[in-house]
Amino acid sequence: MPKTPAECKTMADVRAEIDRLDRSLMALFAERWGYIDRAAEIKRPLNLKADIPARVAEVRENARRHAIEFGLDPDFYEELWTQLIDRAIAHERELLGEGEQ
């Protein structure tokens, strides 16, 4: 049964909860990646590029807004999401064959 931070009495408790959360985050990232793959599938017949600047800006702003909402550092999470976005765009470019002759 998960514990709240206040319920953790030892470092082992804290570490176990952090490990549990890290695994959950990885599961969410894997789920998110599935949508990145699907986006490329949908973009191909529509002749859409991997990089859509307006959407990139929207996702970055969402990251900032959500970070603020949860009391987190918006600059850090925007930077983290920028890395996610950049990797997703590179992956979509590969799937879409952008840059290939």
MOPAC internal coordinates of N, CA, C and O (Angstrom, degrees):
PM7 1SCF
backbone

  N    0.0000 0     0.00 0     0.00 0    0    0    0
  C    1.4571 1     0.00 0     0.00 0    1    0    0
  C    1.5298 1   109.32 1     0.00 0    2    1    0
  O    1.2310 1   119.89 1   -54.70 1    3    2    1
  N    1.3330 1   117.82 1   125.30 1    3    2    1
  C    1.4631 1   120.26 1   179.69 1    5    3    2
  C    1.5298 1   111.62 1   -58.62 1    6    5    3
  O    1.2310 1   121.77 1   -31.68 1    7    6    5
  N    1.3152 1   114.22 1   148.32 1    7    6    5
  C    1.4615 1   121.08 1   177.26 1    9    7    6
  C    1.5203 1   109.18 1  -112.46 1   10    9    7
  O    1.2310 1   120.80 1   -32.33 1   11   10    9
  N    1.3126 1   116.07 1   147.67 1   11   10    9
  C    1.4576 1   120.35 1   170.97 1   13   11   10
  C    1.5227 1   107.85 1   -75.69 1   14   13   11
  O    1.2310 1   119.74 1   -17.47 1   15   14   13
  N    1.3283 1   118.10 1   162.53 1   15   14   13
  C    1.4630 1   118.36 1   176.53 1   17   15   14
  C    1.5346 1   112.64 1   -53.99 1   18   17   15
  O    1.2310 1   120.45 1   138.92 1   19   18   17
  N    1.3168 1   116.75 1   -41.08 1   19   18   17
  C    1.4702 1   120.25 1  -179.31 1   21   19   18
  C    1.5265 1   112.55 1   -65.36 1   22   21   19
  O    1.2310 1   120.32 1   153.13 1   23   22   21
  N    1.3190 1   116.99 1   -26.87 1   23   22   21
  C    1.4664 1   120.57 1  -179.94 1   25   23   22
  C    1.5282 1   113.05 1   -79.98 1   26   25   23
  O    1.2310 1   120.19 1   166.22 1   27   26   25
  N    1.3210 1   117.25 1   -13.78 1   27   26   25
  C    1.4654 1   120.42 1   179.65 1   29   27   26
  C    1.5309 1   108.78 1   -75.07 1   30   29   27
  O    1.2310 1   121.17 1   -54.74 1   31   30   29
  N    1.3263 1   115.38 1   125.26 1   31   30   29
  C    1.4628 1   120.61 1  -177.50 1   33   31   30
  C    1.5249 1   112.67 1  -106.18 1   34   33   31
  O    1.2310 1   120.39 1   163.08 1   35   34   33
  N    1.3262 1   116.86 1   -16.92 1   35   34   33
  C    1.4568 1   120.84 1  -177.61 1   37   35   34
  C    1.5200 1   109.36 1  -133.89 1   38   37   35
  O    1.2310 1   121.03 1   -14.54 1   39   38   37
  N    1.3288 1   115.64 1   165.46 1   39   38   37
  C    1.4641 1   119.71 1   174.63 1   41   39   38
  C    1.5234 1   110.28 1   -64.44 1   42   41   39
  O    1.2310 1   120.09 1   147.57 1   43   42   41
  N    1.3255 1   117.44 1   -32.43 1   43   42   41
  C    1.4709 1   119.91 1   177.09 1   45   43   42
  C    1.5276 1   110.15 1   -61.85 1   46   45   43
  O    1.2310 1   120.58 1   139.80 1   47   46   45
  N    1.3408 1   116.49 1   -40.20 1   47   46   45
  C    1.4708 1   120.18 1   177.03 1   49   47   46
  C    1.5313 1   110.45 1   -61.87 1   50   49   47
  O    1.2310 1   120.72 1   132.54 1   51   50   49
  N    1.3386 1   116.22 1   -47.46 1   51   50   49
  C    1.4606 1   121.12 1  -179.28 1   53   51   50
  C    1.5220 1   110.26 1   -60.72 1   54   53   51
  O    1.2310 1   120.62 1   133.38 1   55   54   53
  N    1.3270 1   116.41 1   -46.62 1   55   54   53
  C    1.4656 1   120.58 1  -178.79 1   57   55   54
  C    1.5179 1   111.90 1   -63.54 1   58   57   55
  O    1.2310 1   120.44 1   140.90 1   59   58   57
  N    1.3091 1   116.76 1   -39.10 1   59   58   57
  C    1.4666 1   120.40 1   178.72 1   61   59   58
  C    1.5234 1   110.71 1   -63.35 1   62   61   59
  O    1.2310 1   120.27 1   140.21 1   63   62   61
  N    1.3071 1   117.09 1   -39.79 1   63   62   61
  C    1.4682 1   120.55 1  -179.92 1   65   63   62
  C    1.5287 1   110.95 1   -71.30 1   66   65   63
  O    1.2310 1   120.33 1   140.44 1   67   66   65
  N    1.3190 1   116.97 1   -39.56 1   67   66   65
  C    1.4662 1   119.50 1   176.36 1   69   67   66
  C    1.5280 1   110.11 1   -62.89 1   70   69   67
  O    1.2310 1   120.22 1   136.20 1   71   70   69
  N    1.3371 1   117.18 1   -43.80 1   71   70   69
  C    1.4676 1   120.52 1   177.89 1   73   71   70
  C    1.5206 1   111.37 1   -61.65 1   74   73   71
  O    1.2310 1   120.38 1   140.16 1   75   74   73
  N    1.3278 1   116.88 1   -39.84 1   75   74   73
  C    1.4697 1   121.35 1   178.02 1   77   75   74
  C    1.5201 1   110.18 1   -62.28 1   78   77   75
  O    1.2310 1   120.93 1   134.14 1   79   78   77
  N    1.3231 1   115.83 1   -45.86 1   79   78   77
  C    1.4640 1   120.17 1  -179.96 1   81   79   78
  C    1.5260 1   111.60 1   -66.11 1   82   81   79
  O    1.2310 1   120.22 1   139.68 1   83   82   81
  N    1.3416 1   117.18 1   -40.32 1   83   82   81
  C    1.4644 1   119.90 1   178.04 1   85   83   82
  C    1.5219 1   111.05 1   -59.58 1   86   85   83
  O    1.2310 1   120.48 1   138.44 1   87   86   85
  N    1.3145 1   116.69 1   -41.56 1   87   86   85
  C    1.4676 1   120.05 1   177.70 1   89   87   86
  C    1.5247 1   110.49 1   -63.84 1   90   89   87
  O    1.2310 1   120.66 1   137.42 1   91   90   89
  N    1.3210 1   116.34 1   -42.58 1   91   90   89
  C    1.4726 1   120.23 1   178.40 1   93   91   90
  C    1.5257 1   111.20 1   -63.15 1   94   93   91
  O    1.2310 1   120.41 1   139.74 1   95   94   93
  N    1.3328 1   116.82 1   -40.26 1   95   94   93
  C    1.4611 1   120.01 1   177.44 1   97   95   94
  C    1.5255 1   110.69 1   -62.18 1   98   97   95
  O    1.2310 1   120.47 1   137.87 1   99   98   97
  N    1.3315 1   116.70 1   -42.13 1   99   98   97
  C    1.4746 1   119.52 1   178.68 1  101   99   98
  C    1.5294 1   110.84 1   -62.60 1  102  101   99
  O    1.2310 1   120.40 1   141.20 1  103  102  101
  N    1.3131 1   116.84 1   -38.80 1  103  102  101
  C    1.4712 1   119.89 1   177.25 1  105  103  102
  C    1.5315 1   110.03 1   -62.87 1  106  105  103
  O    1.2310 1   120.43 1   139.59 1  107  106  105
  N    1.3237 1   116.77 1   -40.41 1  107  106  105
  C    1.4619 1   119.91 1   178.01 1  109  107  106
  C    1.5261 1   111.60 1   -67.70 1  110  109  107
  O    1.2310 1   120.26 1   140.38 1  111  110  109
  N    1.3405 1   117.11 1   -39.62 1  111  110  109
  C    1.4628 1   119.36 1   176.06 1  113  111  110
  C    1.5231 1   110.93 1   -62.94 1  114  113  111
  O    1.2310 1   120.30 1   140.53 1  115  114  113
  N    1.3320 1   117.02 1   -39.47 1  115  114  113
  C    1.4730 1   120.31 1   177.89 1  117  115  114
  C    1.5256 1   109.94 1   -63.27 1  118  117  115
  O    1.2310 1   120.32 1   138.60 1  119  118  117
  N    1.3108 1   116.99 1   -41.40 1  119  118  117
  C    1.4681 1   120.38 1   177.60 1  121  119  118
  C    1.5300 1   110.18 1   -63.99 1  122  121  119
  O    1.2310 1   120.52 1   136.43 1  123  122  121
  N    1.3300 1   116.61 1   -43.57 1  123  122  121
  C    1.4661 1   121.22 1   178.58 1  125  123  122
  C    1.5265 1   110.20 1   -59.44 1  126  125  123
  O    1.2310 1   120.83 1   138.90 1  127  126  125
  N    1.3480 1   116.01 1   -41.10 1  127  126  125
  C    1.4645 1   120.36 1  -179.08 1  129  127  126
  C    1.5288 1   111.31 1   -62.60 1  130  129  127
  O    1.2310 1   120.31 1   145.44 1  131  130  129
  N    1.3168 1   117.01 1   -34.56 1  131  130  129
  C    1.4588 1   120.56 1   175.99 1  133  131  130
  C    1.5261 1   111.58 1   -58.83 1  134  133  131
  O    1.2310 1   120.78 1   142.81 1  135  134  133
  N    1.3255 1   116.11 1   -37.19 1  135  134  133
  C    1.4617 1   119.90 1   177.74 1  137  135  134
  C    1.5255 1   111.49 1   -71.94 1  138  137  135
  O    1.2310 1   120.38 1   148.89 1  139  138  137
  N    1.3187 1   116.89 1   -31.11 1  139  138  137
  C    1.4713 1   119.88 1   175.94 1  141  139  138
  C    1.5305 1   109.07 1   -64.15 1  142  141  139
  O    1.2310 1   120.86 1   134.15 1  143  142  141
  N    1.3391 1   115.96 1   -45.85 1  143  142  141
  C    1.4708 1   119.33 1   177.36 1  145  143  142
  C    1.5311 1   111.02 1   -59.72 1  146  145  143
  O    1.2310 1   120.78 1   136.66 1  147  146  145
  N    1.3142 1   116.11 1   -43.34 1  147  146  145
  C    1.4662 1   119.81 1  -179.09 1  149  147  146
  C    1.5233 1   111.03 1   -65.89 1  150  149  147
  O    1.2310 1   120.23 1   142.68 1  151  150  149
  N    1.3204 1   117.16 1   -37.32 1  151  150  149
  C    1.4689 1   120.24 1   177.77 1  153  151  150
  C    1.5229 1   110.30 1   -58.42 1  154  153  151
  O    1.2310 1   120.57 1   136.91 1  155  154  153
  N    1.3248 1   116.51 1   -43.09 1  155  154  153
  C    1.4748 1   119.53 1   179.08 1  157  155  154
  C    1.5200 1   110.73 1   -63.11 1  158  157  155
  O    1.2310 1   120.14 1   140.33 1  159  158  157
  N    1.3306 1   117.34 1   -39.67 1  159  158  157
  C    1.4730 1   120.61 1   178.16 1  161  159  158
  C    1.5220 1   111.23 1   -61.71 1  162  161  159
  O    1.2310 1   120.84 1   140.13 1  163  162  161
  N    1.3258 1   115.99 1   -39.87 1  163  162  161
  C    1.4657 1   120.59 1  -178.88 1  165  163  162
  C    1.5288 1   110.61 1   -74.38 1  166  165  163
  O    1.2310 1   120.29 1   142.91 1  167  166  165
  N    1.3275 1   117.05 1   -37.09 1  167  166  165
  C    1.4648 1   121.05 1  -178.44 1  169  167  166
  C    1.5214 1   112.58 1   -67.35 1  170  169  167
  O    1.2310 1   120.12 1   144.87 1  171  170  169
  N    1.3322 1   117.37 1   -35.13 1  171  170  169
  C    1.4691 1   120.55 1  -174.27 1  173  171  170
  C    1.5281 1   112.44 1   -53.20 1  174  173  171
  O    1.2310 1   118.31 1   122.29 1  175  174  173
  N    1.3390 1   120.83 1   -57.71 1  175  174  173
  C    1.4672 1   119.01 1  -177.63 1  177  175  174
  C    1.5304 1   113.52 1   -70.15 1  178  177  175
  O    1.2310 1   120.54 1   162.78 1  179  178  177
  N    1.3288 1   116.58 1   -17.22 1  179  178  177
  C    1.4651 1   120.02 1   177.64 1  181  179  178
  C    1.5251 1   112.15 1   -89.10 1  182  181  179
  O    1.2310 1   120.93 1   178.24 1  183  182  181
  N    1.3516 1   115.83 1    -1.76 1  183  182  181
  C    1.4636 1   121.96 1  -177.89 1  185  183  182
  C    1.5285 1   112.54 1    56.27 1  186  185  183
  O    1.2310 1   121.16 1  -142.29 1  187  186  185
  N    1.3252 1   115.38 1    37.71 1  187  186  185
  C    1.4613 1   120.55 1   176.02 1  189  187  186
  C    1.5172 1   109.22 1   -90.63 1  190  189  187
  O    1.2310 1   120.73 1   -34.16 1  191  190  189
  N    1.3032 1   116.20 1   145.84 1  191  190  189
  C    1.4635 1   122.74 1   177.37 1  193  191  190
  C    1.5271 1   109.63 1   -78.79 1  194  193  191
  O    1.2310 1   121.38 1   -20.64 1  195  194  193
  N    1.3299 1   114.97 1   159.36 1  195  194  193
  C    1.4638 1   120.39 1   176.55 1  197  195  194
  C    1.5246 1   110.40 1   -64.02 1  198  197  195
  O    1.2310 1   120.80 1   136.61 1  199  198  197
  N    1.3290 1   116.08 1   -43.39 1  199  198  197
  C    1.4606 1   121.65 1  -176.52 1  201  199  198
  C    1.5230 1   109.60 1   -93.51 1  202  201  199
  O    1.2310 1   121.01 1   -67.16 1  203  202  201
  N    1.3181 1   115.68 1   112.84 1  203  202  201
  C    1.4622 1   121.88 1   175.65 1  205  203  202
  C    1.5300 1   106.33 1  -116.77 1  206  205  203
  O    1.2310 1   119.96 1   -82.23 1  207  206  205
  N    1.3319 1   117.69 1    97.77 1  207  206  205
  C    1.4629 1   121.67 1  -170.99 1  209  207  206
  C    1.5368 1   115.30 1   -51.66 1  210  209  207
  O    1.2310 1   119.75 1   139.93 1  211  210  209
  N    1.3093 1   118.08 1   -40.07 1  211  210  209
  C    1.4676 1   119.51 1  -179.81 1  213  211  210
  C    1.5258 1   110.46 1   -62.98 1  214  213  211
  O    1.2310 1   120.07 1   140.56 1  215  214  213
  N    1.3280 1   117.48 1   -39.44 1  215  214  213
  C    1.4630 1   120.52 1   178.79 1  217  215  214
  C    1.5236 1   111.01 1   -69.83 1  218  217  215
  O    1.2310 1   120.36 1   141.27 1  219  218  217
  N    1.3247 1   116.91 1   -38.73 1  219  218  217
  C    1.4655 1   120.61 1   177.53 1  221  219  218
  C    1.5373 1   109.25 1   -59.22 1  222  221  219
  O    1.2310 1   120.47 1   133.68 1  223  222  221
  N    1.3048 1   116.71 1   -46.32 1  223  222  221
  C    1.4678 1   120.74 1   179.29 1  225  223  222
  C    1.5298 1   110.86 1   -61.58 1  226  225  223
  O    1.2310 1   120.79 1   139.43 1  227  226  225
  N    1.3104 1   116.09 1   -40.57 1  227  226  225
  C    1.4681 1   120.47 1   179.88 1  229  227  226
  C    1.5286 1   111.34 1   -63.78 1  230  229  227
  O    1.2310 1   120.11 1   135.85 1  231  230  229
  N    1.3264 1   117.40 1   -44.15 1  231  230  229
  C    1.4614 1   121.02 1  -179.14 1  233  231  230
  C    1.5260 1   110.24 1   -66.28 1  234  233  231
  O    1.2310 1   120.17 1   138.80 1  235  234  233
  N    1.3190 1   117.28 1   -41.20 1  235  234  233
  C    1.4758 1   120.32 1   177.56 1  237  235  234
  C    1.5192 1   110.84 1   -62.38 1  238  237  235
  O    1.2310 1   120.05 1   136.65 1  239  238  237
  N    1.3172 1   117.51 1   -43.35 1  239  238  237
  C    1.4607 1   121.05 1   178.59 1  241  239  238
  C    1.5287 1   110.64 1   -65.44 1  242  241  239
  O    1.2310 1   120.26 1   141.04 1  243  242  241
  N    1.3258 1   117.11 1   -38.96 1  243  242  241
  C    1.4660 1   120.11 1   175.87 1  245  243  242
  C    1.5274 1   110.54 1   -58.98 1  246  245  243
  O    1.2310 1   120.53 1   137.38 1  247  246  245
  N    1.3312 1   116.58 1   -42.62 1  247  246  245
  C    1.4684 1   120.62 1   179.66 1  249  247  246
  C    1.5247 1   110.26 1   -60.83 1  250  249  247
  O    1.2310 1   120.51 1   135.22 1  251  250  249
  N    1.3128 1   116.63 1   -44.78 1  251  250  249
  C    1.4781 1   120.24 1   178.52 1  253  251  250
  C    1.5236 1   110.53 1   -61.72 1  254  253  251
  O    1.2310 1   120.68 1   132.07 1  255  254  253
  N    1.3169 1   116.30 1   -47.93 1  255  254  253
  C    1.4655 1   120.95 1  -176.96 1  257  255  254
  C    1.5248 1   111.25 1   -62.21 1  258  257  255
  O    1.2310 1   120.75 1   135.55 1  259  258  257
  N    1.3404 1   116.17 1   -44.45 1  259  258  257
  C    1.4714 1   119.66 1   179.70 1  261  259  258
  C    1.5254 1   110.73 1   -65.88 1  262  261  259
  O    1.2310 1   120.10 1   140.66 1  263  262  261
  N    1.3291 1   117.41 1   -39.34 1  263  262  261
  C    1.4649 1   120.15 1   178.14 1  265  263  262
  C    1.5275 1   109.91 1   -59.84 1  266  265  263
  O    1.2310 1   120.50 1   133.30 1  267  266  265
  N    1.3101 1   116.66 1   -46.70 1  267  266  265
  C    1.4711 1   120.72 1   178.85 1  269  267  266
  C    1.5278 1   110.00 1   -60.67 1  270  269  267
  O    1.2310 1   120.78 1   135.30 1  271  270  269
  N    1.3166 1   116.12 1   -44.70 1  271  270  269
  C    1.4667 1   121.28 1  -179.81 1  273  271  270
  C    1.5336 1   111.76 1   -56.30 1  274  273  271
  O    1.2310 1   120.37 1   142.77 1  275  274  273
  N    1.3422 1   116.91 1   -37.23 1  275  274  273
  C    1.4567 1   121.31 1  -177.72 1  277  275  274
  C    1.5279 1   112.86 1   -96.29 1  278  277  275
  O    1.2310 1   119.72 1  -170.46 1  279  278  277
  N    1.3312 1   118.15 1     9.54 1  279  278  277
  C    1.4529 1   121.55 1   177.26 1  281  279  278
  C    1.5156 1   113.93 1    73.12 1  282  281  279
  O    1.2310 1   120.78 1  -150.94 1  283  282  281
  N    1.3376 1   116.11 1    29.06 1  283  282  281
  C    1.4556 1   121.87 1  -178.94 1  285  283  282
  C    1.5249 1   110.22 1  -106.36 1  286  285  283
  O    1.2310 1   120.82 1   -13.66 1  287  286  285
  N    1.3083 1   116.03 1   166.34 1  287  286  285
  C    1.4633 1   122.80 1  -179.39 1  289  287  286
  C    1.5361 1   109.71 1   -73.04 1  290  289  287
  O    1.2310 1   119.76 1   -71.04 1  291  290  289
  N    1.3362 1   118.07 1   108.96 1  291  290  289
  C    1.4633 1   119.85 1  -176.47 1  293  291  290
  C    1.5217 1   113.46 1   -63.90 1  294  293  291
  O    1.2310 1   119.80 1   146.32 1  295  294  293
  N    1.3344 1   117.99 1   -33.68 1  295  294  293
  C    1.4650 1   119.83 1   179.68 1  297  295  294
  C    1.5227 1   110.89 1   -64.57 1  298  297  295
  O    1.2310 1   120.72 1   135.60 1  299  298  297
  N    1.3201 1   116.23 1   -44.40 1  299  298  297
  C    1.4626 1   120.14 1   179.71 1  301  299  298
  C    1.5246 1   111.09 1   -62.13 1  302  301  299
  O    1.2310 1   120.19 1   132.93 1  303  302  301
  N    1.3308 1   117.24 1   -47.07 1  303  302  301
  C    1.4648 1   119.33 1  -176.12 1  305  303  302
  C    1.5164 1   112.64 1   -73.38 1  306  305  303
  O    1.2310 1   119.80 1   150.54 1  307  306  305
  N    1.3246 1   117.99 1   -29.46 1  307  306  305
  C    1.4631 1   118.78 1   172.48 1  309  307  306
  C    1.5302 1   109.56 1   -65.09 1  310  309  307
  O    1.2310 1   120.43 1   138.41 1  311  310  309
  N    1.3300 1   116.79 1   -41.59 1  311  310  309
  C    1.4599 1   120.62 1   177.92 1  313  311  310
  C    1.5298 1   111.14 1   -62.74 1  314  313  311
  O    1.2310 1   120.76 1   136.15 1  315  314  313
  N    1.3212 1   116.15 1   -43.85 1  315  314  313
  C    1.4647 1   120.61 1   178.27 1  317  315  314
  C    1.5300 1   110.25 1   -61.40 1  318  317  315
  O    1.2310 1   120.64 1   134.69 1  319  318  317
  N    1.3179 1   116.39 1   -45.31 1  319  318  317
  C    1.4725 1   119.75 1  -179.93 1  321  319  318
  C    1.5236 1   110.73 1   -67.41 1  322  321  319
  O    1.2310 1   119.70 1   147.19 1  323  322  321
  N    1.3121 1   118.17 1   -32.81 1  323  322  321
  C    1.4556 1   120.49 1   176.36 1  325  323  322
  C    1.5222 1   109.80 1   -60.61 1  326  325  323
  O    1.2310 1   120.17 1   139.48 1  327  326  325
  N    1.3214 1   117.28 1   -40.52 1  327  326  325
  C    1.4654 1   120.48 1   176.65 1  329  327  326
  C    1.5307 1   110.85 1   -64.35 1  330  329  327
  O    1.2310 1   120.33 1   137.98 1  331  330  329
  N    1.3297 1   116.98 1   -42.02 1  331  330  329
  C    1.4696 1   120.47 1   177.05 1  333  331  330
  C    1.5294 1   110.63 1   -61.23 1  334  333  331
  O    1.2310 1   121.09 1   133.96 1  335  334  333
  N    1.3051 1   115.53 1   -46.04 1  335  334  333
  C    1.4656 1   120.90 1  -179.42 1  337  335  334
  C    1.5220 1   110.65 1   -61.64 1  338  337  335
  O    1.2310 1   120.62 1   133.17 1  339  338  337
  N    1.3313 1   116.42 1   -46.83 1  339  338  337
  C    1.4642 1   120.19 1  -178.68 1  341  339  338
  C    1.5292 1   110.96 1   -59.95 1  342  341  339
  O    1.2310 1   120.34 1   137.72 1  343  342  341
  N    1.3286 1   116.96 1   -42.28 1  343  342  341
  C    1.4677 1   120.24 1   179.58 1  345  343  342
  C    1.5230 1   110.59 1   -68.29 1  346  345  343
  O    1.2310 1   120.38 1   140.85 1  347  346  345
  N    1.3267 1   116.87 1   -39.15 1  347  346  345
  C    1.4665 1   120.37 1   178.78 1  349  347  346
  C    1.5273 1   110.67 1   -64.05 1  350  349  347
  O    1.2310 1   120.12 1   137.96 1  351  350  349
  N    1.3192 1   117.37 1   -42.04 1  351  350  349
  C    1.4637 1   121.01 1   178.51 1  353  351  350
  C    1.5222 1   110.17 1   -63.41 1  354  353  351
  O    1.2310 1   120.21 1   136.38 1  355  354  353
  N    1.3306 1   117.21 1   -43.62 1  355  354  353
  C    1.4665 1   120.39 1   178.44 1  357  355  354
  C    1.5299 1   110.33 1   -60.85 1  358  357  355
  O    1.2310 1   120.39 1   138.35 1  359  358  357
  N    1.3207 1   116.86 1   -41.65 1  359  358  357
  C    1.4636 1   121.30 1   178.77 1  361  359  358
  C    1.5298 1   110.88 1   -64.32 1  362  361  359
  O    1.2310 1   120.61 1   134.19 1  363  362  361
  N    1.3280 1   116.44 1   -45.81 1  363  362  361
  C    1.4694 1   119.93 1   178.11 1  365  363  362
  C    1.5265 1   110.91 1   -61.96 1  366  365  363
  O    1.2310 1   120.41 1   140.49 1  367  366  365
  N    1.3158 1   116.82 1   -39.51 1  367  366  365
  C    1.4738 1   119.72 1   178.31 1  369  367  366
  C    1.5249 1   110.41 1   -59.73 1  370  369  367
  O    1.2310 1   120.57 1   138.55 1  371  370  369
  N    1.3183 1   116.51 1   -41.45 1  371  370  369
  C    1.4678 1   120.16 1   176.94 1  373  371  370
  C    1.5268 1   110.30 1   -61.75 1  374  373  371
  O    1.2310 1   120.82 1   132.35 1  375  374  373
  N    1.3389 1   116.03 1   -47.65 1  375  374  373
  C    1.4630 1   119.69 1  -178.27 1  377  375  374
  C    1.5255 1   112.28 1   -64.03 1  378  377  375
  O    1.2310 1   120.79 1   144.58 1  379  378  377
  N    1.3201 1   116.09 1   -35.42 1  379  378  377
  C    1.4657 1   121.27 1  -177.82 1  381  379  378
  C    1.5202 1   112.73 1   -85.66 1  382  381  379
  O    1.2310 1   120.54 1   171.90 1  383  382  381
  N    1.3084 1   116.56 1    -8.10 1  383  382  381
  C    1.4655 1   120.14 1  -179.09 1  385  383  382
  C    1.5067 1   113.21 1    71.19 1  386  385  383
  O    1.2310 1   119.98 1  -155.06 1  387  386  385
  N    1.3202 1   117.64 1    24.94 1  387  386  385
  C    1.4608 1   120.75 1   178.59 1  389  387  386
  C    1.5282 1   108.64 1   -69.63 1  390  389  387
  O    1.2310 1   121.38 1   -43.83 1  391  390  389
  N    1.2895 1   114.96 1   136.17 1  391  390  389
  C    1.4628 1   120.17 1  -179.99 1  393  391  390
  C    1.5102 1   113.01 1    90.41 1  394  393  391
  O    1.2310 1   119.93 1   169.48 1  395  394  393
  N    1.3368 1   117.74 1   -10.52 1  395  394  393
  C    1.4728 1   120.73 1   177.18 1  397  395  394
  C    1.5156 1   108.60 1   -84.02 1  398  397  395
  O    1.2310 1   121.28 1   -31.91 1  399  398  397
  N    1.3006 1   115.16 1   148.09 1  399  398  397
  C    1.4623 1   119.92 1  -179.91 1  401  399  398
  C    1.5154 1   109.97 1   -94.24 1  402  401  399
  O    1.2310 1   120.10 1   180.00 1  403  402  401

